[in-house]
Amino acid sequence: MRIISGEARGRTLVAPAGQKTRPTQDYVRESLFNILRFQVDGAMVLDLFAGTGALALESISRGAKGAVLVDSDRAACEAIRKNIQSVQCGEKCRLIQRDYRQAVEELARTGGKFDLVFLDPPYRMTETGEICRKLADHDLLRPGTLILVEHRRGNSPQMDERFQPEQARNYGDTEITFVRYKGNEDEK
């Protein structure tokens, strides 16, 4: 696994041992970032269920302003720390080692909003729409925020009226749904 493009191109990333973390494969990341090419530069990124941090770190390498990486697994967080050091972007990254619910609460208290969100929970967590609603309810999304929801193929996120699915891409048994946060009526 490596950074594909940008300032840190070619830097190697590590993954924790075992089967708990399933990193997004290089060819999938390359495809995603070809689609995202005009949305990354200057963006604030949230990588929820970060695993190795590859998606957030690829974003930083391609010009994102900053990233928050969240994972509750100790081994994953250790890999993320090593990867942040390898990419040499510690000043642009914040790692939160907590359950996503606790991390969302913490982010709501400390303020800040995100332009790009990577949501790649374990496949056993099937209600990804609920996670998106939680991010919106805690005022962590700007109108226009793009959320990439990675899920098992055929298990698309169920969204409320604040979200607009734009497209879906299939990569084997994985599907990635691109969802745009439209915002609340009072935000428009």
KEKE-3310 file (N, C-alpha, C; in steps of 0.2 Angstrom, whole numbers, plus 5000, padded with zeros to 4 digits):
npx = (5004:5002:5005:4997:4998:5003:5011:5017:5019:5021:5026:5026:5013:5008:4999:4988:4992:4982:4964:4955:4956:4952:4960:4957:4960:4974:4970:4957:4957:4964:4955:4944:4950:4953:4940:4937:4946:4944:4939:4947:4958:4962:4952:4944:4945:4937:4940:4932:4932:4945:4955:4969:4972:4974:4965:4963:4976:4980:4972:4978:4990:4987:4983:4973:4968:4967:4965:4955:4956:4948:4947:4944:4951:4966:4977:4975:4976:4989:4995:4991:4997:5010:5009:5006:5017:5026:5021:5024:5015:5010:5007:4995:4986:4975:4972:4960:4957:4944:4928:4916:4905:4908:4919:4912:4904:4915:4921:4910:4909:4922:4921:4921:4920:4917:4922:4924:4920:4925:4918:4919:4914:4915:4909:4899:4892:4878:4870:4873:4868:4862:4874:4878:4867:4870:4882:4877:4867:4875:4881:4892:4895:4896:4885:4884:4895:4904:4901:4908:4903:4907:4902:4895:4892:4876:4870:4865:4866:4853:4846:4841:4831:4840:4851:4859:4860:4873:4880:4886:4899:4906:4916:4921:4915:4913:4904:4904:4896:4892:4888:4879:4879:4865:4861:4852:4836:4837:4851:4852)
npy = (4994:5011:5029:5037:5048:5066:5077:5067:5056:5039:5035:5023:5014:5007:4993:4987:4971:4956:4953:4963:4976:4982:4988:5001:4996:5000:5002:5005:5017:5025:5026:5032:5045:5050:5053:5062:5073:5087:5091:5090:5098:5110:5106:5102:5086:5072:5056:5044:5029:5025:5016:5012:5025:5029:5035:5048:5052:5051:5062:5073:5073:5076:5090:5093:5103:5100:5085:5075:5060:5045:5031:5017:5006:5000:4994:4998:5012:5014:5010:5020:5032:5029:5030:5043:5049:5044:5050:5062:5073:5077:5090:5093:5084:5076:5063:5054:5042:5034:5027:5030:5037:5043:5051:5059:5067:5073:5081:5089:5097:5104:5111:5116:5111:5099:5096:5085:5068:5053:5037:5022:5010:4995:4980:4974:4984:4990:5001:5014:5026:5031:5035:5046:5055:5057:5065:5076:5081:5084:5096:5095:5096:5105:5113:5105:5097:5082:5065:5050:5034:5018:5002:4985:4978:4982:4986:4999:5015:5022:5037:5053:5067:5078:5073:5069:5056:5054:5046:5029:5017:5002:4990:4975:4965:4977:4992:5009:5023:5039:5053:5069:5082:5091:5100:5109:5118:5130:5133:5137)
npz = (5000:4996:4995:4981:4973:4972:4984:4993:4986:4982:4995:5007:5015:5031:5037:5050:5058:5055:5052:5056:5050:5034:5022:5010:4993:4983:4969:4970:4978:4969:4958:4965:4969:4956:4952:4962:4960:4959:4971:4982:4985:4997:5005:5021:5029:5035:5041:5045:5054:5051:5049:5041:5038:5025:5015:5020:5021:5008:5003:5010:5004:4991:4993:5002:5016:5029:5040:5050:5058:5063:5073:5083:5086:5093:5087:5074:5075:5079:5067:5059:5065:5062:5048:5047:5051:5041:5030:5033:5038:5050:5056:5049:5052:5063:5075:5082:5094:5097:5099:5085:5089:5101:5096:5087:5095:5102:5092:5089:5100:5099:5088:5070:5053:5040:5023:5015:5017:5022:5024:5030:5037:5047:5039:5045:5051:5046:5045:5038:5034:5046:5052:5044:5046:5060:5059:5052:5061:5072:5067:5059:5046:5030:5020:5004:5007:5002:5004:5005:5005:5010:5007:5009:4993:4986:4998:5000:5008:5018:5017:5023:5019:5018:5012:4996:4986:4973:4965:4962:4964:4959:4966:4965:4978:4985:4987:4983:4988:4983:4991:4993:5005:5007:5016:5029:5029:5035:5033:5021)
capx = (5000:5007:5002:4997:4999:5004:5017:5019:5018:5026:5027:5023:5009:5007:4992:4989:4991:4976:4959:4950:4956:4952:4962:4955:4965:4977:4967:4951:4959:4966:4949:4941:4953:4952:4933:4937:4951:4943:4936:4951:4962:4959:4946:4944:4943:4935:4941:4929:4934:4951:4959:4976:4972:4976:4961:4964:4983:4980:4969:4983:4996:4984:4982:4968:4970:4968:4961:4954:4956:4945:4947:4944:4955:4972:4982:4974:4978:4996:4997:4989:5002:5016:5008:5006:5024:5029:5019:5026:5010:5008:5004:4989:4982:4973:4970:4956:4956:4938:4922:4914:4900:4912:4922:4907:4903:4920:4921:4904:4911:4928:4919:4924:4916:4921:4920:4924:4920:4926:4915:4921:4914:4915:4903:4893:4888:4874:4866:4878:4864:4862:4880:4878:4863:4873:4886:4873:4864:4880:4883:4899:4895:4894:4881:4889:4900:4903:4902:4909:4901:4909:4898:4894:4888:4869:4868:4866:4864:4847:4847:4835:4830:4846:4857:4857:4865:4875:4883:4889:4904:4907:4923:4920:4909:4912:4901:4905:4890:4894:4882:4880:4875:4862:4860:4845:4833:4840:4858:4852)
capy = (5000:5017:5035:5036:5055:5072:5078:5061:5051:5033:5034:5017:5014:5000:4991:4982:4964:4953:4954:4968:4982:4980:4994:5002:4994:5006:5004:5008:5024:5029:5027:5037:5051:5053:5056:5068:5077:5095:5092:5088:5104:5115:5103:5099:5080:5068:5049:5040:5022:5027:5009:5014:5032:5030:5040:5055:5054:5053:5068:5078:5073:5080:5097:5095:5108:5096:5079:5071:5052:5042:5024:5015:5000:5002:4993:5003:5019:5013:5010:5027:5036:5027:5032:5050:5050:5042:5055:5069:5078:5078:5096:5094:5078:5075:5057:5053:5035:5033:5025:5035:5041:5048:5056:5064:5071:5078:5085:5094:5102:5108:5115:5114:5107:5096:5097:5079:5063:5046:5033:5016:5006:4988:4978:4972:4990:4991:5008:5020:5032:5034:5039:5052:5059:5060:5070:5082:5083:5088:5102:5094:5096:5111:5112:5104:5092:5076:5059:5043:5029:5012:4997:4979:4979:4981:4988:5006:5019:5025:5044:5057:5072:5082:5070:5067:5051:5056:5040:5023:5014:4995:4987:4968:4965:4983:4998:5016:5028:5047:5057:5076:5085:5097:5105:5110:5124:5136:5134:5139)
capz = (5000:4995:4992:4974:4970:4976:4988:4997:4981:4983:5002:5009:5021:5034:5039:5056:5056:5056:5048:5058:5046:5027:5019:5003:4989:4979:4963:4972:4980:4963:4955:4969:4968:4949:4953:4967:4959:4960:4977:4988:4986:5002:5009:5027:5028:5040:5039:5050:5053:5046:5047:5040:5036:5018:5012:5023:5019:5001:5002:5012:4999:4985:4994:5007:5021:5035:5041:5056:5057:5069:5073:5090:5086:5095:5082:5068:5077:5079:5060:5057:5068:5058:5042:5047:5051:5035:5025:5036:5038:5057:5057:5046:5054:5070:5076:5088:5095:5101:5095:5081:5092:5105:5092:5084:5101:5104:5086:5089:5106:5098:5082:5064:5049:5035:5016:5012:5023:5020:5029:5028:5043:5046:5035:5050:5053:5040:5045:5037:5034:5052:5054:5041:5050:5066:5057:5051:5067:5076:5064:5057:5038:5027:5014:4999:5009:4999:5009:5002:5010:5007:5010:5005:4987:4987:5005:5000:5014:5018:5019:5024:5013:5018:5008:4989:4982:4967:4960:4965:4960:4962:4965:4967:4982:4988:4983:4986:4986:4984:4994:4994:5010:5005:5022:5032:5026:5039:5031:5014)
cpx = (5004:5002:5003:4999:5000:5010:5021:5019:5023:5028:5023:5019:5009:5000:4993:4988:4984:4970:4954:4950:4956:4954:4959:4960:4967:4973:4960:4952:4960:4960:4945:4944:4953:4945:4933:4942:4950:4940:4940:4955:4959:4954:4948:4941:4942:4936:4938:4930:4940:4955:4966:4977:4973:4971:4962:4971:4984:4977:4974:4988:4993:4981:4976:4972:4972:4964:4961:4953:4953:4945:4947:4949:4963:4978:4981:4977:4986:4999:4996:4995:5009:5015:5008:5013:5028:5027:5021:5021:5007:5004:4997:4984:4980:4970:4966:4955:4950:4933:4919:4909:4903:4916:4918:4905:4908:4921:4916:4906:4917:4926:4923:4919:4920:4918:4920:4925:4921:4923:4915:4920:4914:4909:4897:4889:4884:4870:4870:4874:4863:4868:4880:4873:4866:4878:4883:4870:4869:4884:4890:4900:4893:4889:4886:4894:4898:4905:4903:4908:4903:4905:4898:4890:4880:4866:4868:4863:4857:4847:4841:4835:4836:4852:4854:4862:4866:4877:4885:4894:4905:4914:4923:4914:4908:4909:4903:4900:4893:4888:4884:4876:4872:4861:4853:4842:4836:4847:4858:4851)
cpy = (5006:5023:5036:5043:5060:5072:5072:5055:5045:5031:5027:5018:5007:4999:4987:4975:4961:4955:4959:4974:4979:4987:4995:5001:5000:5007:5007:5016:5028:5031:5033:5044:5054:5056:5063:5073:5085:5096:5092:5094:5109:5112:5101:5092:5076:5060:5045:5033:5022:5021:5011:5021:5034:5035:5047:5057:5055:5060:5074:5078:5076:5087:5098:5099:5104:5090:5077:5064:5049:5035:5022:5009:5002:5000:4997:5010:5019:5014:5017:5032:5035:5030:5040:5052:5049:5047:5062:5074:5078:5084:5097:5088:5078:5068:5056:5045:5034:5029:5031:5040:5046:5053:5061:5069:5076:5083:5091:5099:5106:5112:5112:5110:5104:5097:5090:5074:5056:5041:5026:5011:4999:4985:4976:4978:4992:4998:5014:5026:5035:5038:5045:5057:5062:5065:5076:5085:5086:5093:5101:5095:5103:5109:5111:5098:5085:5070:5053:5038:5022:5007:4991:4981:4977:4983:4995:5010:5022:5032:5047:5063:5077:5080:5068:5062:5054:5051:5035:5020:5007:4993:4980:4968:4972:4988:5004:5021:5035:5050:5064:5078:5091:5103:5105:5117:5130:5138:5137:5146)
cpz = (5000:4994:4985:4971:4975:4979:4991:4992:4982:4990:5004:5015:5024:5036:5046:5054:5058:5051:5050:5053:5039:5024:5012:4998:4985:4973:4964:4974:4974:4959:4958:4968:4961:4949:4957:4966:4960:4967:4983:4990:4991:5006:5016:5027:5034:5038:5045:5049:5049:5045:5047:5039:5029:5014:5014:5021:5012:4999:5004:5006:4993:4987:4999:5013:5027:5035:5048:5055:5063:5068:5081:5091:5088:5090:5075:5069:5077:5072:5057:5059:5064:5051:5041:5047:5044:5029:5027:5035:5045:5059:5054:5048:5062:5071:5082:5089:5100:5096:5091:5085:5097:5101:5089:5089:5102:5098:5087:5095:5103:5091:5076:5060:5043:5028:5012:5018:5019:5026:5027:5035:5042:5043:5039:5052:5046:5039:5044:5036:5040:5055:5051:5044:5056:5065:5056:5057:5072:5073:5061:5049:5036:5022:5008:5000:5005:5004:5004:5006:5007:5011:5006:4999:4988:4993:5005:5006:5013:5021:5019:5019:5013:5014:5001:4987:4975:4962:4965:4961:4963:4960:4969:4972:4986:4984:4987:4983:4988:4985:4995:5000:5007:5010:5024:5029:5029:5037:5024:5013)
residu = (MET:ARG:ILE:ILE:SER:GLY:GLU:ALA:ARG:GLY:ARG:THR:LEU:VAL:ALA:PRO:ALA:GLY:GLN:LYS:THR:ARG:PRO:THR:GLN:ASP:TYR:VAL:ARG:GLU:SER:LEU:PHE:ASN:ILE:LEU:ARG:PHE:GLN:VAL:ASP:GLY:ALA:MET:VAL:LEU:ASP:LEU:PHE:ALA:GLY:THR:GLY:ALA:LEU:ALA:LEU:GLU:SER:ILE:SER:ARG:GLY:ALA:LYS:GLY:ALA:VAL:LEU:VAL:ASP:SER:ASP:ARG:ALA:ALA:CYS:GLU:ALA:ILE:ARG:LYS:ASN:ILE:GLN:SER:VAL:GLN:CYS:GLY:GLU:LYS:CYS:ARG:LEU:ILE:GLN:ARG:ASP:TYR:ARG:GLN:ALA:VAL:GLU:GLU:LEU:ALA:ARG:THR:GLY:GLY:LYS:PHE:ASP:LEU:VAL:PHE:LEU:ASP:PRO:PRO:TYR:ARG:MET:THR:GLU:THR:GLY:GLU:ILE:CYS:ARG:LYS:LEU:ALA:ASP:HIS:ASP:LEU:LEU:ARG:PRO:GLY:THR:LEU:ILE:LEU:VAL:GLU:HIS:ARG:ARG:GLY:ASN:SER:PRO:GLN:MET:ASP:GLU:ARG:PHE:GLN:PRO:GLU:GLN:ALA:ARG:ASN:TYR:GLY:ASP:THR:GLU:ILE:THR:PHE:VAL:ARG:TYR:LYS:GLY:ASN:GLU:ASP:GLU:LYS)
# end
